[in-house]
Amino acid sequence: MSDSSREEETLGAVRENDNPAEKDPSDWVTGDEPMTAPQRSYLDTLAREAGEEIPADLTKAEASEQIDRLQSETGRSTE
């Protein structure tokens, strides 16, 4: 079978009203890795604004969840 006769392969159809970029942090393949530098910086900013202290050893998934929570509390929510 030649490449030109093969149909394009696809994975995971996108449903209407479904944003593939918004994946539950618990489903992330790299969610258990340490948070990224940008996450750490933004989380620090949000925690200061909210007057909270957050552990500095969060995973990527945990940091994302804290960011979402603090965005809502500080009025920085993107939704």
Jmol script that loads the backbone (N, CA, C; Angstrom):
load data "model"
ATOM      1  N   MET A   1       0.845  -1.172   0.000  1.00  0.00           N
ATOM      2  CA  MET A   1       0.000   0.000   0.000  1.00  0.00           C
ATOM      3  C   MET A   1       0.894   1.240   0.000  1.00  0.00           C
ATOM      4  N   SER A   2       0.682   2.129  -0.920  1.00  0.00           N
ATOM      5  CA  SER A   2       1.501   3.337  -0.979  1.00  0.00           C
ATOM      6  C   SER A   2       0.944   4.393  -0.039  1.00  0.00           C
ATOM      7  N   ASP A   3       1.814   5.337   0.339  1.00  0.00           N
ATOM      8  CA  ASP A   3       1.393   6.399   1.243  1.00  0.00           C
ATOM      9  C   ASP A   3       0.268   7.234   0.660  1.00  0.00           C
ATOM     10  N   SER A   4       0.256   7.416  -0.653  1.00  0.00           N
ATOM     11  CA  SER A   4      -0.766   8.258  -1.266  1.00  0.00           C
ATOM     12  C   SER A   4      -2.143   7.613  -1.231  1.00  0.00           C
ATOM     13  N   SER A   5      -2.214   6.290  -1.103  1.00  0.00           N
ATOM     14  CA  SER A   5      -3.513   5.626  -1.079  1.00  0.00           C
ATOM     15  C   SER A   5      -4.028   5.405   0.344  1.00  0.00           C
ATOM     16  N   ARG A   6      -3.190   5.676   1.338  1.00  0.00           N
ATOM     17  CA  ARG A   6      -3.620   5.514   2.731  1.00  0.00           C
ATOM     18  C   ARG A   6      -4.486   6.676   3.160  1.00  0.00           C
ATOM     19  N   GLU A   7      -5.519   6.365   3.896  1.00  0.00           N
ATOM     20  CA  GLU A   7      -6.330   7.436   4.459  1.00  0.00           C
ATOM     21  C   GLU A   7      -5.559   8.064   5.615  1.00  0.00           C
ATOM     22  N   GLU A   8      -5.812   9.318   5.858  1.00  0.00           N
ATOM     23  CA  GLU A   8      -5.151  10.005   6.963  1.00  0.00           C
ATOM     24  C   GLU A   8      -5.622   9.392   8.276  1.00  0.00           C
ATOM     25  N   GLU A   9      -4.681   9.072   9.144  1.00  0.00           N
ATOM     26  CA  GLU A   9      -5.013   8.499  10.436  1.00  0.00           C
ATOM     27  C   GLU A   9      -5.424   9.595  11.404  1.00  0.00           C
ATOM     28  N   THR A  10      -6.401   9.291  12.231  1.00  0.00           N
ATOM     29  CA  THR A  10      -6.840  10.246  13.246  1.00  0.00           C
ATOM     30  C   THR A  10      -7.048   9.526  14.565  1.00  0.00           C
ATOM     31  N   LEU A  11      -7.010  10.263  15.619  1.00  0.00           N
ATOM     32  CA  LEU A  11      -7.288   9.758  16.958  1.00  0.00           C
ATOM     33  C   LEU A  11      -8.268  10.701  17.638  1.00  0.00           C
ATOM     34  N   GLY A  12      -9.157  10.184  18.424  1.00  0.00           N
ATOM     35  CA  GLY A  12     -10.026  10.986  19.271  1.00  0.00           C
ATOM     36  C   GLY A  12     -10.784  12.097  18.587  1.00  0.00           C
ATOM     37  N   ALA A  13     -11.973  11.806  18.126  1.00  0.00           N
ATOM     38  CA  ALA A  13     -12.807  12.829  17.507  1.00  0.00           C
ATOM     39  C   ALA A  13     -13.161  13.901  18.531  1.00  0.00           C
ATOM     40  N   VAL A  14     -13.218  15.141  18.088  1.00  0.00           N
ATOM     41  CA  VAL A  14     -13.590  16.250  18.957  1.00  0.00           C
ATOM     42  C   VAL A  14     -15.098  16.416  18.886  1.00  0.00           C
ATOM     43  N   ARG A  15     -15.738  16.398  20.050  1.00  0.00           N
ATOM     44  CA  ARG A  15     -17.178  16.590  20.102  1.00  0.00           C
ATOM     45  C   ARG A  15     -17.494  18.078  20.071  1.00  0.00           C
ATOM     46  N   GLU A  16     -18.685  18.401  19.644  1.00  0.00           N
ATOM     47  CA  GLU A  16     -19.101  19.805  19.663  1.00  0.00           C
ATOM     48  C   GLU A  16     -19.038  20.301  21.102  1.00  0.00           C
ATOM     49  N   ASN A  17     -18.689  21.569  21.265  1.00  0.00           N
ATOM     50  CA  ASN A  17     -18.562  22.208  22.578  1.00  0.00           C
ATOM     51  C   ASN A  17     -17.497  21.555  23.449  1.00  0.00           C
ATOM     52  N   ASP A  18     -16.565  20.854  22.844  1.00  0.00           N
ATOM     53  CA  ASP A  18     -15.487  20.197  23.577  1.00  0.00           C
ATOM     54  C   ASP A  18     -14.171  20.829  23.159  1.00  0.00           C
ATOM     55  N   ASN A  19     -13.460  21.385  24.110  1.00  0.00           N
ATOM     56  CA  ASN A  19     -12.179  22.020  23.812  1.00  0.00           C
ATOM     57  C   ASN A  19     -11.074  21.037  24.178  1.00  0.00           C
ATOM     58  N   PRO A  20     -10.359  20.481  23.191  1.00  0.00           N
ATOM     59  CA  PRO A  20      -9.328  19.485  23.488  1.00  0.00           C
ATOM     60  C   PRO A  20      -8.172  20.056  24.295  1.00  0.00           C
ATOM     61  N   ALA A  21      -8.012  21.374  24.304  1.00  0.00           N
ATOM     62  CA  ALA A  21      -6.941  21.982  25.091  1.00  0.00           C
ATOM     63  C   ALA A  21      -7.279  21.991  26.579  1.00  0.00           C
ATOM     64  N   GLU A  22      -8.554  21.830  26.918  1.00  0.00           N
ATOM     65  CA  GLU A  22      -8.980  21.826  28.310  1.00  0.00           C
ATOM     66  C   GLU A  22      -9.155  20.386  28.772  1.00  0.00           C
ATOM     67  N   LYS A  23      -8.089  19.799  29.202  1.00  0.00           N
ATOM     68  CA  LYS A  23      -8.093  18.421  29.669  1.00  0.00           C
ATOM     69  C   LYS A  23      -8.004  18.437  31.187  1.00  0.00           C
ATOM     70  N   ASP A  24      -8.729  17.565  31.830  1.00  0.00           N
ATOM     71  CA  ASP A  24      -8.691  17.480  33.283  1.00  0.00           C
ATOM     72  C   ASP A  24      -7.257  17.195  33.722  1.00  0.00           C
ATOM     73  N   PRO A  25      -6.718  17.999  34.640  1.00  0.00           N
ATOM     74  CA  PRO A  25      -5.330  17.791  35.077  1.00  0.00           C
ATOM     75  C   PRO A  25      -5.042  16.376  35.560  1.00  0.00           C
ATOM     76  N   SER A  26      -6.038  15.698  36.115  1.00  0.00           N
ATOM     77  CA  SER A  26      -5.801  14.332  36.585  1.00  0.00           C
ATOM     78  C   SER A  26      -5.574  13.358  35.424  1.00  0.00           C
ATOM     79  N   ASP A  27      -5.927  13.781  34.202  1.00  0.00           N
ATOM     80  CA  ASP A  27      -5.723  12.943  33.018  1.00  0.00           C
ATOM     81  C   ASP A  27      -4.434  13.257  32.285  1.00  0.00           C
ATOM     82  N   TRP A  28      -3.690  14.261  32.739  1.00  0.00           N
ATOM     83  CA  TRP A  28      -2.450  14.640  32.067  1.00  0.00           C
ATOM     84  C   TRP A  28      -1.411  13.527  32.187  1.00  0.00           C
ATOM     85  N   VAL A  29      -0.717  13.253  31.100  1.00  0.00           N
ATOM     86  CA  VAL A  29       0.351  12.254  31.116  1.00  0.00           C
ATOM     87  C   VAL A  29       1.505  12.747  31.987  1.00  0.00           C
ATOM     88  N   THR A  30       1.787  14.044  31.948  1.00  0.00           N
ATOM     89  CA  THR A  30       2.899  14.618  32.719  1.00  0.00           C
ATOM     90  C   THR A  30       2.428  15.319  33.981  1.00  0.00           C
ATOM     91  N   GLY A  31       1.207  15.051  34.402  1.00  0.00           N
ATOM     92  CA  GLY A  31       0.631  15.737  35.553  1.00  0.00           C
ATOM     93  C   GLY A  31       1.355  15.520  36.856  1.00  0.00           C
ATOM     94  N   ASP A  32       2.106  14.413  36.950  1.00  0.00           N
ATOM     95  CA  ASP A  32       2.814  14.140  38.204  1.00  0.00           C
ATOM     96  C   ASP A  32       4.233  14.698  38.222  1.00  0.00           C
ATOM     97  N   GLU A  33       4.617  15.397  37.147  1.00  0.00           N
ATOM     98  CA  GLU A  33       5.928  16.051  37.127  1.00  0.00           C
ATOM     99  C   GLU A  33       5.858  17.344  37.929  1.00  0.00           C
ATOM    100  N   PRO A  34       7.004  17.857  38.385  1.00  0.00           N
ATOM    101  CA  PRO A  34       7.002  19.123  39.132  1.00  0.00           C
ATOM    102  C   PRO A  34       6.418  20.259  38.295  1.00  0.00           C
ATOM    103  N   MET A  35       5.774  21.214  38.958  1.00  0.00           N
ATOM    104  CA  MET A  35       5.194  22.339  38.228  1.00  0.00           C
ATOM    105  C   MET A  35       6.275  23.078  37.443  1.00  0.00           C
ATOM    106  N   THR A  36       5.835  23.726  36.387  1.00  0.00           N
ATOM    107  CA  THR A  36       6.766  24.460  35.531  1.00  0.00           C
ATOM    108  C   THR A  36       7.110  25.805  36.168  1.00  0.00           C
ATOM    109  N   ALA A  37       8.155  26.430  35.672  1.00  0.00           N
ATOM    110  CA  ALA A  37       8.546  27.748  36.176  1.00  0.00           C
ATOM    111  C   ALA A  37       7.438  28.783  35.956  1.00  0.00           C
ATOM    112  N   PRO A  38       6.783  28.802  34.780  1.00  0.00           N
ATOM    113  CA  PRO A  38       5.683  29.757  34.616  1.00  0.00           C
ATOM    114  C   PRO A  38       4.515  29.502  35.570  1.00  0.00           C
ATOM    115  N   GLN A  39       4.203  28.233  35.816  1.00  0.00           N
ATOM    116  CA  GLN A  39       3.147  27.919  36.779  1.00  0.00           C
ATOM    117  C   GLN A  39       3.533  28.432  38.160  1.00  0.00           C
ATOM    118  N   ARG A  40       4.767  28.187  38.552  1.00  0.00           N
ATOM    119  CA  ARG A  40       5.254  28.596  39.873  1.00  0.00           C
ATOM    120  C   ARG A  40       5.157  30.116  40.040  1.00  0.00           C
ATOM    121  N   SER A  41       5.580  30.846  39.024  1.00  0.00           N
ATOM    122  CA  SER A  41       5.556  32.298  39.077  1.00  0.00           C
ATOM    123  C   SER A  41       4.124  32.827  39.174  1.00  0.00           C
ATOM    124  N   TYR A  42       3.249  32.310  38.329  1.00  0.00           N
ATOM    125  CA  TYR A  42       1.863  32.777  38.325  1.00  0.00           C
ATOM    126  C   TYR A  42       1.154  32.379  39.617  1.00  0.00           C
ATOM    127  N   LEU A  43       1.422  31.168  40.093  1.00  0.00           N
ATOM    128  CA  LEU A  43       0.816  30.709  41.337  1.00  0.00           C
ATOM    129  C   LEU A  43       1.279  31.566  42.507  1.00  0.00           C
ATOM    130  N   ASP A  44       2.533  31.969  42.502  1.00  0.00           N
ATOM    131  CA  ASP A  44       3.053  32.859  43.534  1.00  0.00           C
ATOM    132  C   ASP A  44       2.298  34.192  43.518  1.00  0.00           C
ATOM    133  N   THR A  45       2.099  34.731  42.325  1.00  0.00           N
ATOM    134  CA  THR A  45       1.365  35.992  42.188  1.00  0.00           C
ATOM    135  C   THR A  45      -0.066  35.855  42.701  1.00  0.00           C
ATOM    136  N   LEU A  46      -0.749  34.802  42.268  1.00  0.00           N
ATOM    137  CA  LEU A  46      -2.135  34.591  42.684  1.00  0.00           C
ATOM    138  C   LEU A  46      -2.250  34.360  44.185  1.00  0.00           C
ATOM    139  N   ALA A  47      -1.343  33.564  44.742  1.00  0.00           N
ATOM    140  CA  ALA A  47      -1.387  33.275  46.177  1.00  0.00           C
ATOM    141  C   ALA A  47      -1.172  34.550  46.992  1.00  0.00           C
ATOM    142  N   ARG A  48      -0.257  35.403  46.551  1.00  0.00           N
ATOM    143  CA  ARG A  48      -0.031  36.676  47.243  1.00  0.00           C
ATOM    144  C   ARG A  48      -1.277  37.544  47.196  1.00  0.00           C
ATOM    145  N   GLU A  49      -1.911  37.611  46.032  1.00  0.00           N
ATOM    146  CA  GLU A  49      -3.133  38.408  45.889  1.00  0.00           C
ATOM    147  C   GLU A  49      -4.250  37.876  46.782  1.00  0.00           C
ATOM    148  N   ALA A  50      -4.313  36.565  46.931  1.00  0.00           N
ATOM    149  CA  ALA A  50      -5.362  35.943  47.745  1.00  0.00           C
ATOM    150  C   ALA A  50      -4.978  35.883  49.225  1.00  0.00           C
ATOM    151  N   GLY A  51      -3.730  36.255  49.547  1.00  0.00           N
ATOM    152  CA  GLY A  51      -3.272  36.188  50.934  1.00  0.00           C
ATOM    153  C   GLY A  51      -3.128  34.772  51.437  1.00  0.00           C
ATOM    154  N   GLU A  52      -2.748  33.866  50.550  1.00  0.00           N
ATOM    155  CA  GLU A  52      -2.596  32.450  50.901  1.00  0.00           C
ATOM    156  C   GLU A  52      -1.165  31.992  50.717  1.00  0.00           C
ATOM    157  N   GLU A  53      -0.823  30.944  51.429  1.00  0.00           N
ATOM    158  CA  GLU A  53       0.455  30.273  51.224  1.00  0.00           C
ATOM    159  C   GLU A  53       0.164  28.919  50.595  1.00  0.00           C
ATOM    160  N   ILE A  54       0.901  28.611  49.540  1.00  0.00           N
ATOM    161  CA  ILE A  54       0.727  27.367  48.792  1.00  0.00           C
ATOM    162  C   ILE A  54       2.035  26.593  48.861  1.00  0.00           C
ATOM    163  N   PRO A  55       1.992  25.270  49.036  1.00  0.00           N
ATOM    164  CA  PRO A  55       3.233  24.495  49.032  1.00  0.00           C
ATOM    165  C   PRO A  55       4.008  24.689  47.732  1.00  0.00           C
ATOM    166  N   ALA A  56       5.308  24.733  47.820  1.00  0.00           N
ATOM    167  CA  ALA A  56       6.155  24.987  46.654  1.00  0.00           C
ATOM    168  C   ALA A  56       6.508  23.715  45.886  1.00  0.00           C
ATOM    169  N   ASP A  57       6.080  22.557  46.366  1.00  0.00           N
ATOM    170  CA  ASP A  57       6.455  21.300  45.720  1.00  0.00           C
ATOM    171  C   ASP A  57       5.276  20.630  44.999  1.00  0.00           C
ATOM    172  N   LEU A  58       4.402  21.424  44.414  1.00  0.00           N
ATOM    173  CA  LEU A  58       3.240  20.880  43.718  1.00  0.00           C
ATOM    174  C   LEU A  58       3.630  20.253  42.386  1.00  0.00           C
ATOM    175  N   THR A  59       2.791  19.339  41.937  1.00  0.00           N
ATOM    176  CA  THR A  59       2.950  18.769  40.591  1.00  0.00           C
ATOM    177  C   THR A  59       2.303  19.716  39.589  1.00  0.00           C
ATOM    178  N   LYS A  60       2.510  19.450  38.321  1.00  0.00           N
ATOM    179  CA  LYS A  60       1.888  20.264  37.275  1.00  0.00           C
ATOM    180  C   LYS A  60       0.363  20.260  37.432  1.00  0.00           C
ATOM    181  N   ALA A  61      -0.202  19.078  37.664  1.00  0.00           N
ATOM    182  CA  ALA A  61      -1.656  18.966  37.796  1.00  0.00           C
ATOM    183  C   ALA A  61      -2.155  19.711  39.031  1.00  0.00           C
ATOM    184  N   GLU A  62      -1.471  19.551  40.149  1.00  0.00           N
ATOM    185  CA  GLU A  62      -1.882  20.245  41.375  1.00  0.00           C
ATOM    186  C   GLU A  62      -1.766  21.759  41.212  1.00  0.00           C
ATOM    187  N   ALA A  63      -0.703  22.210  40.573  1.00  0.00           N
ATOM    188  CA  ALA A  63      -0.518  23.642  40.348  1.00  0.00           C
ATOM    189  C   ALA A  63      -1.643  24.181  39.477  1.00  0.00           C
ATOM    190  N   SER A  64      -2.008  23.443  38.445  1.00  0.00           N
ATOM    191  CA  SER A  64      -3.086  23.879  37.571  1.00  0.00           C
ATOM    192  C   SER A  64      -4.398  24.014  38.334  1.00  0.00           C
ATOM    193  N   GLU A  65      -4.679  23.048  39.188  1.00  0.00           N
ATOM    194  CA  GLU A  65      -5.905  23.096  39.982  1.00  0.00           C
ATOM    195  C   GLU A  65      -5.889  24.289  40.941  1.00  0.00           C
ATOM    196  N   GLN A  66      -4.748  24.552  41.563  1.00  0.00           N
ATOM    197  CA  GLN A  66      -4.631  25.699  42.469  1.00  0.00           C
ATOM    198  C   GLN A  66      -4.771  27.013  41.694  1.00  0.00           C
ATOM    199  N   ILE A  67      -4.185  27.069  40.515  1.00  0.00           N
ATOM    200  CA  ILE A  67      -4.292  28.270  39.684  1.00  0.00           C
ATOM    201  C   ILE A  67      -5.755  28.528  39.342  1.00  0.00           C
ATOM    202  N   ASP A  68      -6.464  27.507  38.920  1.00  0.00           N
ATOM    203  CA  ASP A  68      -7.886  27.667  38.596  1.00  0.00           C
ATOM    204  C   ASP A  68      -8.665  28.178  39.800  1.00  0.00           C
ATOM    205  N   ARG A  69      -8.417  27.594  40.955  1.00  0.00           N
ATOM    206  CA  ARG A  69      -9.125  27.985  42.176  1.00  0.00           C
ATOM    207  C   ARG A  69      -8.817  29.433  42.547  1.00  0.00           C
ATOM    208  N   LEU A  70      -7.532  29.783  42.521  1.00  0.00           N
ATOM    209  CA  LEU A  70      -7.133  31.130  42.919  1.00  0.00           C
ATOM    210  C   LEU A  70      -7.554  32.182  41.898  1.00  0.00           C
ATOM    211  N   GLN A  71      -7.611  31.816  40.636  1.00  0.00           N
ATOM    212  CA  GLN A  71      -8.108  32.758  39.632  1.00  0.00           C
ATOM    213  C   GLN A  71      -9.545  33.146  39.952  1.00  0.00           C
ATOM    214  N   SER A  72     -10.349  32.174  40.335  1.00  0.00           N
ATOM    215  CA  SER A  72     -11.733  32.458  40.697  1.00  0.00           C
ATOM    216  C   SER A  72     -11.791  33.351  41.935  1.00  0.00           C
ATOM    217  N   GLU A  73     -10.987  33.052  42.926  1.00  0.00           N
ATOM    218  CA  GLU A  73     -11.009  33.813  44.172  1.00  0.00           C
ATOM    219  C   GLU A  73     -10.513  35.244  44.002  1.00  0.00           C
ATOM    220  N   THR A  74      -9.579  35.452  43.095  1.00  0.00           N
ATOM    221  CA  THR A  74      -8.994  36.788  42.921  1.00  0.00           C
ATOM    222  C   THR A  74      -9.662  37.581  41.793  1.00  0.00           C
ATOM    223  N   GLY A  75     -10.637  36.980  41.133  1.00  0.00           N
ATOM    224  CA  GLY A  75     -11.310  37.671  40.039  1.00  0.00           C
ATOM    225  C   GLY A  75     -10.522  37.650  38.742  1.00  0.00           C
ATOM    226  N   ARG A  76      -9.523  36.809  38.650  1.00  0.00           N
ATOM    227  CA  ARG A  76      -8.729  36.707  37.422  1.00  0.00           C
ATOM    228  C   ARG A  76      -9.193  35.552  36.539  1.00  0.00           C
ATOM    229  N   SER A  77     -10.320  34.992  36.849  1.00  0.00           N
ATOM    230  CA  SER A  77     -10.824  33.854  36.100  1.00  0.00           C
ATOM    231  C   SER A  77     -10.998  34.213  34.640  1.00  0.00           C
ATOM    232  N   THR A  78     -10.627  33.284  33.755  1.00  0.00           N
ATOM    233  CA  THR A  78     -10.721  33.504  32.319  1.00  0.00           C
ATOM    234  C   THR A  78     -12.092  33.096  31.793  1.00  0.00           C
ATOM    235  N   GLU A  79     -12.944  32.579  32.637  1.00  0.00           N
ATOM    236  CA  GLU A  79     -14.283  32.126  32.189  1.00  0.00           C
ATOM    237  C   GLU A  79     -15.319  33.156  32.472  1.00  0.00           C
TER     238      GLU A  79
END
end "model"
wireframe off; spacefill off
backbone 0.3
color backbone group
